[in-house]
Amino acid sequence: MEGAAAQEDDSEYWKIKASACSKVLLTGAYLIIDPKYKGLVLATDARFHTSTLLKNNDSKNLIIQVTSKQFGLKKIFEVKFHKGGKYTVHGMENKGGFIEKCVYFLATIMATQEVLESMSGCTLQIDLAGDNSFYSQRDQFDSPSFTYENLAKQSPLSVPSDPSKKTGLGSSAALIVSFIASSFSIAGILARGNMKAIHIYAQILNAFVQEKVGSGFDIACSVYGSQIYSRFRNVKELTELVSWFQEGIKSGEVHPGNDTLFDFFDTFDWELQSFTKVPKDLGLCLIDVNSGSDTKLMVKKVLDWAKANQSKEDDMFSNDICSKLNANYDKLASSLAQDMPNQETIQSLCLEIRSLIQTLSQQTEVPIEPPSSTLLLDSILKNLDYTYYAAVPGAGGNDAIFVIGKGDKLHENIQRDICNKYQNEEGSRIAVLPVKVLREKEPALIIQ
C-alpha cells in the first residue's frame, strides 16, 4: 500500500471534526458588495458540522466518500492517479452540483500543495450535518401540541422535512467553512487552526459553488465570528479563479493551481474588524415566518436599480436612499457597541432604517421588507417595551425577521407575546428559532 497515510489494515487512521457558526446580517445589506461600505454581522450558535475520517483502501487511488444521514446523501468519488503526474476525478455525474464542486476543489488544492500523491491508497470519509435552525420548522408550528420548548429541546440534527426551505442563517457558508477546516486539515493542506488560510480557501470555494463572487460576509462570519465586515478587494482575481475551476471540473482532470491562485493568496486584501462586545443584557431573537426567498434574483434587481441611479461613476450606491441607509447603519453599529445602549436612540434608528428599506423596496420592486413582515415588525416595536430593534435580516424577503431585545427570557417572551397570537397570510403560525448570538470567547469555528 502506497502513501504517507498507509497502514497495514483498514482501521481508522485519523479523524478531524469541525463546526462553523451561522450568521445574521444586521446592517449593510446590498451595500457590502462594495468594499467602501461596511455591515454589522452577528455570529449565532446554529452550526454546520463536518467530520473527516482518513483510512486505507485496497486500491492505489484516492477515494472520497461524502455522506449525510440527515439528508440521505451518499456519494463516492475516485481520484485516479495516472503516469506523468496526471489525475482525474470519477463519479462527477453532476458537475454543477454543490458536493461535486467541493470534492473537485479539495482534489485540486491537494494537487497544488503537492500532497495528493501521498493520499494514494487512502479513503476520505466526509460526513455532513446541519443544525435544525438552518431549516424551516414551519411544518411543526400548526400541530396542536407544538410549543417553543419542544422545538428547543428536539435533537439538534434531526431530518428537515424540506431542506430547500431555509431560514437565511447561512447554511451553505457554514458547510463550506466546516468542510474546508476538516478535510483540508486531515489531508495536510493546512495546519489545523490556520484561520487565514481557511478563510481564503472558503471564499474561493464559495465563489466556485455559487458561480459568482458575492460579498463574502457569511464566509468571514463562519470563520471569525461577529464583525464589522467590509468586502475583500481581489474581485477580479477571484472571478478569474472561478472560471479556471469551472473549466477544470468540466474536463474531469485535476490540475495544480496556476499563478492566479498563488497571487490571490499572496495579495488577499481584507482586514478583520471584530465586533465582540455585544452587551450582556441584550439578546438576538429570530422568528421563522415563511419558507424563504430567491435571494439571487432580489440582489440582481437591487444592484441593477443602484447602477441606474448612481450619481458618482465609482460608487454604485451613490444615491440618496443608500447614502442615508449607510449613515444610519454606522450609527446603529456604534450604538450597539456601547456598554449600555440607549433604547430610545436604537428604536429611532430602527424606524428610520426601516422607512428607507421600505422606500427601496418600492423603488426596486423587490420585497426586501414584505408587507406581512411590516405588520409584524410594527406590532413588535409598538407593543413590546423590552425590544430595541426589529427588522428583516440580510437581503430581506420572507425567510425570517430578527429582534434585538433585553432580558434572559427574550426568546420565550417573543414566542408568548407575538408568535402564539399571530398567523401569517396563509393562516399558518410562526415561531421563534432556538438560536442565540455567540458571546465573546465563544468560537465561531471549532476544530477537534
C-alpha positions as CSV (number, residue, x, y, z in Angstrom):
1,M,0.0,0.0,0.0
2,E,1.4,3.4,-1.1
3,G,1.2,6.8,0.5
4,A,2.3,8.5,3.7
5,A,-1.0,7.7,5.3
6,A,-1.0,4.0,4.6
7,Q,-1.3,1.3,7.2
8,E,-1.3,-2.5,7.2
9,D,-5.0,-2.7,7.9
10,D,-8.1,-0.7,7.2
11,S,-8.6,0.6,10.7
12,E,-9.3,4.2,11.4
13,Y,-6.2,6.3,10.9
14,W,-7.2,9.9,11.8
15,K,-10.3,11.9,12.3
16,I,-10.9,15.7,12.4
17,K,-14.2,17.3,13.2
18,A,-15.1,20.9,12.5
19,S,-18.2,23.0,13.1
20,A,-18.8,26.5,11.8
21,C,-21.3,29.0,13.1
22,S,-24.2,30.8,11.4
23,K,-24.8,34.5,10.8
24,V,-27.3,37.3,10.9
25,L,-26.5,40.4,8.9
26,L,-28.0,43.3,10.8
27,T,-26.7,46.2,8.6
28,G,-25.2,46.7,5.3
29,A,-27.4,44.5,3.1
30,Y,-26.7,45.0,-0.6
31,L,-24.2,47.8,0.2
32,I,-21.4,45.5,1.3
33,I,-20.9,44.2,-2.2
34,D,-18.7,47.4,-2.5
35,P,-15.6,47.4,-0.2
36,K,-16.2,51.1,0.6
37,Y,-19.2,50.1,2.7
38,K,-19.4,48.1,5.9
39,G,-22.0,45.9,7.5
40,L,-22.6,44.5,11.0
41,V,-22.9,40.7,11.1
42,L,-23.5,38.8,14.2
43,A,-22.4,35.2,14.7
44,T,-25.1,32.8,16.0
45,D,-24.9,29.4,17.6
46,A,-26.5,27.3,14.8
47,R,-23.7,25.2,13.4
48,F,-22.8,23.1,10.4
49,H,-20.6,20.1,11.2
50,T,-18.1,18.2,9.0
51,S,-16.3,15.1,10.2
52,T,-13.5,13.7,8.1
53,L,-12.0,10.2,8.6
54,L,-8.8,9.1,6.9
55,K,-8.3,5.3,6.4
56,N,-6.8,2.9,3.9
57,N,-8.4,1.2,0.9
58,D,-7.4,-1.7,-1.4
59,S,-6.7,0.5,-4.5
60,K,-3.8,2.8,-5.4
61,N,-6.2,5.7,-5.9
62,L,-7.8,8.2,-3.5
63,I,-11.5,7.5,-2.7
64,I,-13.6,10.4,-1.3
65,Q,-16.9,9.4,0.2
66,V,-19.3,12.1,1.2
67,T,-22.3,11.2,3.3
68,S,-25.1,12.7,5.4
69,K,-27.6,10.5,7.2
70,Q,-29.6,13.7,7.9
71,F,-30.1,14.5,4.2
72,G,-30.0,10.9,2.8
73,L,-26.7,11.7,1.0
74,K,-24.1,9.2,-0.1
75,K,-21.7,10.0,-3.0
76,I,-18.5,8.2,-3.8
77,F,-15.7,9.8,-5.9
78,E,-12.4,8.4,-7.0
79,V,-9.3,10.4,-7.8
80,K,-7.3,8.2,-10.2
81,F,-3.5,8.5,-10.5
82,H,-2.0,8.3,-14.0
83,K,1.5,8.2,-15.3
84,G,3.2,11.6,-15.7
85,G,1.6,13.1,-12.6
86,K,-1.9,13.3,-14.1
87,Y,-5.1,12.9,-12.1
88,T,-8.7,12.5,-13.0
89,V,-11.8,12.6,-10.8
90,H,-14.6,10.0,-11.4
91,G,-18.1,10.0,-10.0
92,M,-18.9,13.5,-11.2
93,E,-22.2,12.8,-12.9
94,N,-23.5,16.2,-11.9
95,K,-20.5,18.5,-12.5
96,G,-22.6,21.5,-11.4
97,G,-23.5,20.0,-8.0
98,F,-22.5,21.6,-4.7
99,I,-20.9,18.4,-3.4
100,E,-19.1,17.7,-6.6
101,K,-17.6,21.2,-6.7
102,C,-16.4,20.8,-3.1
103,V,-14.7,17.4,-3.9
104,Y,-13.1,18.8,-7.1
105,F,-11.8,21.8,-5.2
106,L,-10.4,19.5,-2.5
107,A,-8.6,17.4,-5.0
108,T,-7.3,20.4,-6.9
109,I,-5.8,22.1,-3.8
110,M,-4.3,18.7,-2.7
111,A,-2.5,18.6,-6.1
112,T,-1.5,22.3,-5.8
113,Q,0.0,21.7,-2.4
114,E,1.7,18.5,-3.6
115,V,0.0,16.2,-1.1
116,L,-2.2,14.3,-3.5
117,E,0.4,11.6,-4.2
118,S,0.7,10.9,-0.5
119,M,-3.0,10.1,-0.5
120,S,-2.7,7.2,-2.9
121,G,-4.4,4.1,-1.4
122,C,-6.4,6.2,1.1
123,T,-10.1,6.9,1.7
124,L,-11.5,10.2,3.0
125,Q,-14.9,9.6,4.6
126,I,-16.6,13.0,4.9
127,D,-19.8,13.3,6.9
128,L,-22.0,16.4,6.9
129,A,-24.7,17.6,9.3
130,G,-26.5,20.9,9.9
131,D,-28.3,22.1,13.0
132,N,-32.1,22.3,12.8
133,S,-32.3,26.1,12.9
134,F,-30.8,26.4,9.4
135,Y,-34.1,24.8,8.1
136,S,-37.6,26.0,8.4
137,Q,-39.6,24.1,11.1
138,R,-42.9,25.5,10.0
139,D,-44.5,22.1,9.4
140,Q,-44.5,21.7,13.2
141,F,-46.0,25.0,14.0
142,D,-49.6,24.1,13.3
143,S,-49.6,21.0,15.4
144,P,-51.9,21.3,18.4
145,S,-49.0,20.0,20.6
146,F,-46.4,22.5,19.3
147,T,-44.6,24.6,21.9
148,Y,-41.4,26.6,21.7
149,E,-40.0,24.4,24.5
150,N,-40.5,21.3,22.4
151,L,-38.8,22.9,19.4
152,A,-35.8,24.0,21.5
153,K,-35.4,20.5,23.1
154,Q,-35.6,18.4,19.9
155,S,-32.5,16.7,18.5
156,P,-30.2,19.4,17.0
157,L,-29.5,17.3,13.9
158,S,-33.0,16.0,13.1
159,V,-34.0,15.4,9.4
160,P,-35.6,18.6,8.0
161,S,-38.9,18.0,6.3
162,D,-37.8,20.1,3.3
163,P,-34.0,21.0,3.1
164,S,-34.8,23.6,0.4
165,K,-36.8,25.7,2.9
166,K,-34.2,27.6,4.9
167,T,-34.2,30.4,7.5
168,G,-31.4,32.5,6.0
169,L,-28.7,31.7,8.6
170,G,-26.0,30.9,6.0
171,S,-26.0,27.1,5.9
172,S,-24.0,27.0,2.6
173,A,-21.3,29.2,4.0
174,A,-21.1,27.3,7.3
175,L,-21.0,24.0,5.4
176,I,-18.1,25.2,3.2
177,V,-16.1,26.5,6.1
178,S,-16.5,23.4,8.2
179,F,-15.8,21.2,5.1
180,I,-12.5,23.0,4.5
181,A,-11.4,23.1,8.1
182,S,-12.0,19.4,8.5
183,S,-11.0,17.9,5.2
184,F,-8.1,20.3,4.4
185,S,-6.6,19.7,7.8
186,I,-6.7,16.0,7.6
187,A,-5.3,16.0,4.0
188,G,-2.3,18.0,5.2
189,I,-3.1,21.1,3.1
190,L,-3.1,23.4,6.0
191,A,-2.2,23.4,9.7
192,R,-5.1,22.9,12.0
193,G,-6.4,26.3,13.1
194,N,-4.8,28.3,10.3
195,M,-7.8,30.7,10.1
196,K,-6.4,32.9,7.4
197,A,-5.9,30.0,5.0
198,I,-9.3,28.5,5.9
199,H,-10.9,31.9,5.2
200,I,-9.3,32.4,1.8
201,Y,-9.9,28.9,0.6
202,A,-13.5,29.2,1.8
203,Q,-14.0,32.4,-0.2
204,I,-12.7,30.8,-3.3
205,L,-14.8,27.6,-2.9
206,N,-17.9,29.7,-2.1
207,A,-17.5,31.7,-5.3
208,F,-16.9,28.5,-7.3
209,V,-20.0,26.9,-5.9
210,Q,-22.2,30.0,-6.4
211,E,-20.6,30.6,-9.8
212,K,-20.2,34.3,-8.9
213,V,-18.3,36.4,-6.4
214,G,-20.6,37.6,-3.7
215,S,-19.9,39.9,-0.7
216,G,-18.3,37.1,1.3
217,F,-19.6,38.3,4.7
218,D,-21.2,34.9,5.6
219,I,-17.9,33.1,5.0
220,A,-16.0,35.6,7.1
221,C,-18.5,35.3,9.9
222,S,-18.4,31.5,9.9
223,V,-14.6,31.7,10.3
224,Y,-14.1,34.6,12.6
225,G,-17.5,35.4,14.2
226,S,-19.2,38.7,14.8
227,Q,-17.6,41.6,13.0
228,I,-17.9,44.9,11.1
229,Y,-17.5,43.5,7.6
230,S,-16.1,45.1,4.5
231,R,-15.6,43.1,1.4
232,F,-12.1,42.0,0.1
233,R,-10.9,43.9,-3.0
234,N,-9.5,41.0,-5.1
235,V,-12.7,40.5,-7.0
236,K,-11.2,40.4,-10.5
237,E,-8.7,37.8,-9.5
238,L,-11.3,35.7,-7.8
239,T,-13.6,35.9,-10.8
240,E,-10.7,34.5,-12.9
241,L,-10.2,31.7,-10.4
242,V,-13.8,30.7,-10.6
243,S,-13.6,30.5,-14.4
244,W,-10.5,28.3,-14.1
245,F,-12.1,25.9,-11.6
246,Q,-15.2,25.7,-13.8
247,E,-13.2,24.8,-16.8
248,G,-11.3,22.2,-14.8
249,I,-14.4,20.4,-13.4
250,K,-15.9,20.2,-16.9
251,S,-12.8,18.3,-18.1
252,G,-12.7,16.0,-15.1
253,E,-8.9,16.5,-14.9
254,V,-7.2,17.8,-11.8
255,H,-4.5,20.4,-12.4
256,P,-2.3,22.1,-9.8
257,G,-3.2,25.7,-9.2
258,N,-2.0,28.4,-11.6
259,D,-0.3,31.7,-10.8
260,T,-3.6,33.4,-10.2
261,L,-4.3,31.1,-7.3
262,F,-1.0,31.8,-5.7
263,D,-1.3,35.5,-6.4
264,F,-4.7,35.6,-4.8
265,F,-3.4,34.1,-1.6
266,D,-0.4,36.4,-1.5
267,T,-2.4,39.6,-2.2
268,F,-5.7,38.9,-0.4
269,D,-6.8,42.4,0.5
270,W,-9.0,42.1,3.6
271,E,-8.9,43.2,7.2
272,L,-10.8,41.7,10.1
273,Q,-12.7,44.2,12.4
274,S,-14.2,42.0,15.2
275,F,-17.4,43.0,17.0
276,T,-17.2,41.1,20.2
277,K,-18.8,43.4,22.7
278,V,-22.5,42.6,22.3
279,P,-24.0,44.0,25.6
280,K,-24.7,41.2,28.1
281,D,-28.3,42.3,28.7
282,L,-29.2,42.4,25.0
283,G,-30.1,39.3,23.0
284,L,-30.9,38.4,19.5
285,C,-34.1,36.5,18.5
286,L,-35.0,35.1,15.1
287,I,-38.6,34.3,14.0
288,D,-39.2,31.8,11.3
289,V,-42.0,33.5,9.3
290,N,-42.1,31.8,5.9
291,S,-40.3,29.4,3.5
292,G,-37.6,31.5,2.0
293,S,-36.9,33.9,-0.9
294,D,-35.0,33.9,-4.1
295,T,-32.1,36.0,-2.8
296,K,-30.1,35.9,-6.0
297,L,-32.9,37.5,-8.0
298,M,-33.5,40.1,-5.3
299,V,-29.8,41.1,-5.2
300,K,-29.7,41.4,-9.0
301,K,-32.7,43.6,-9.2
302,V,-31.5,45.9,-6.4
303,L,-28.0,46.2,-7.9
304,D,-29.5,46.9,-11.4
305,W,-31.5,49.7,-9.8
306,A,-28.5,51.1,-8.0
307,K,-26.4,51.2,-11.1
308,A,-29.1,53.0,-12.9
309,N,-29.4,55.6,-10.2
310,Q,-25.8,56.2,-9.1
311,S,-24.6,59.8,-9.1
312,K,-20.8,59.0,-8.9
313,E,-19.1,56.9,-11.5
314,D,-17.0,55.0,-9.0
315,D,-19.8,54.4,-6.4
316,M,-22.7,52.2,-7.3
317,F,-24.6,53.2,-4.2
318,S,-24.2,57.0,-4.5
319,N,-27.9,57.7,-4.4
320,D,-29.9,59.4,-1.7
321,I,-31.6,56.3,-0.3
322,C,-28.4,54.2,0.0
323,S,-26.4,57.2,1.4
324,K,-28.9,57.7,4.2
325,L,-29.1,54.0,4.9
326,N,-25.3,53.8,5.2
327,A,-25.2,56.7,7.6
328,N,-27.8,55.2,9.8
329,Y,-26.2,51.7,9.7
330,D,-23.0,53.3,11.0
331,K,-24.9,55.0,13.8
332,L,-26.7,51.7,14.7
333,A,-23.4,49.7,14.9
334,S,-21.9,52.4,17.1
335,S,-25.0,52.4,19.4
336,L,-25.0,48.6,19.8
337,A,-21.3,48.7,20.7
338,Q,-22.0,50.8,23.8
339,D,-21.8,49.1,27.2
340,M,-25.2,50.5,27.9
341,P,-27.1,51.0,24.6
342,N,-29.7,53.7,24.6
343,Q,-33.0,52.1,23.8
344,E,-34.7,55.2,22.5
345,T,-31.8,56.0,20.2
346,I,-31.8,52.5,18.7
347,Q,-35.5,52.4,18.3
348,S,-35.4,55.8,16.4
349,L,-32.6,54.4,14.1
350,C,-34.7,51.3,13.6
351,L,-37.7,53.3,12.4
352,E,-35.5,55.4,10.1
353,I,-33.7,52.4,8.6
354,R,-37.0,50.5,8.0
355,S,-38.5,53.6,6.3
356,L,-35.6,53.7,3.9
357,I,-35.8,50.0,3.3
358,Q,-39.5,50.3,2.5
359,T,-38.7,53.1,0.1
360,L,-36.0,51.0,-1.5
361,S,-38.5,48.1,-1.8
362,Q,-40.9,50.3,-3.7
363,Q,-38.2,51.8,-6.0
364,T,-36.8,48.4,-6.9
365,E,-40.0,46.4,-6.8
366,V,-38.2,44.0,-4.6
367,P,-39.9,42.8,-1.4
368,I,-37.0,43.5,0.9
369,E,-39.4,44.1,3.7
370,P,-42.6,42.3,2.6
371,P,-46.0,43.9,3.7
372,S,-46.6,40.9,6.0
373,S,-43.3,41.5,7.7
374,T,-44.1,45.2,8.1
375,L,-47.2,44.4,10.1
376,L,-45.4,42.0,12.3
377,L,-42.4,44.3,12.9
378,D,-44.7,47.3,13.7
379,S,-46.5,45.2,16.2
380,I,-43.3,44.1,17.9
381,L,-41.8,47.5,18.2
382,K,-45.1,49.2,19.3
383,N,-46.3,46.7,21.9
384,L,-43.2,45.2,23.5
385,D,-41.3,47.5,25.7
386,Y,-38.3,45.1,26.0
387,T,-37.4,45.4,22.3
388,Y,-34.8,47.7,20.9
389,Y,-34.7,46.8,17.2
390,A,-36.6,44.6,14.8
391,A,-36.1,44.2,11.0
392,V,-35.6,41.7,8.2
393,P,-32.0,40.3,8.2
394,G,-29.6,40.4,5.3
395,A,-31.1,40.8,1.8
396,G,-34.6,40.7,3.4
397,G,-37.5,38.8,1.9
398,N,-39.7,36.1,3.6
399,D,-37.0,34.0,5.3
400,A,-37.2,35.4,8.8
401,I,-37.2,38.5,11.0
402,F,-34.8,39.4,13.8
403,V,-35.4,41.1,17.1
404,I,-32.9,42.7,19.4
405,G,-34.2,43.0,23.0
406,K,-33.3,42.7,26.6
407,G,-33.9,40.1,29.2
408,D,-32.7,36.5,29.8
409,K,-36.1,35.2,28.5
410,L,-36.2,37.1,25.3
411,H,-37.0,34.1,23.1
412,E,-39.7,32.8,25.4
413,N,-41.2,36.3,25.7
414,I,-41.3,36.8,22.0
415,Q,-42.9,33.4,21.5
416,R,-45.5,34.2,24.1
417,D,-46.3,37.8,23.3
418,I,-46.1,37.6,19.5
419,C,-45.8,34.2,17.9
420,N,-48.5,32.4,19.9
421,K,-51.0,35.2,18.9
422,Y,-50.1,35.6,15.3
423,Q,-51.0,33.9,12.0
424,N,-49.5,34.7,8.6
425,E,-51.3,35.4,5.4
426,E,-51.9,31.7,4.8
427,G,-53.2,31.2,8.3
428,S,-50.1,29.4,9.4
429,R,-48.4,30.1,12.7
430,I,-44.9,31.4,13.2
431,A,-42.3,30.6,15.9
432,V,-39.1,31.7,17.4
433,L,-36.0,29.8,16.3
434,P,-33.8,28.5,19.2
435,V,-30.8,30.5,18.0
436,K,-28.7,32.8,20.2
437,V,-25.9,35.2,19.4
438,L,-22.3,34.0,20.2
439,R,-20.8,35.9,23.0
440,E,-17.2,37.0,23.5
441,K,-14.8,34.0,23.8
442,E,-17.3,31.6,22.1
443,P,-15.5,30.5,19.0
444,A,-17.1,30.8,15.5
445,L,-15.1,27.8,14.1
446,I,-14.3,24.8,16.2
447,I,-11.8,22.2,15.0
448,Q,-11.3,19.0,17.0
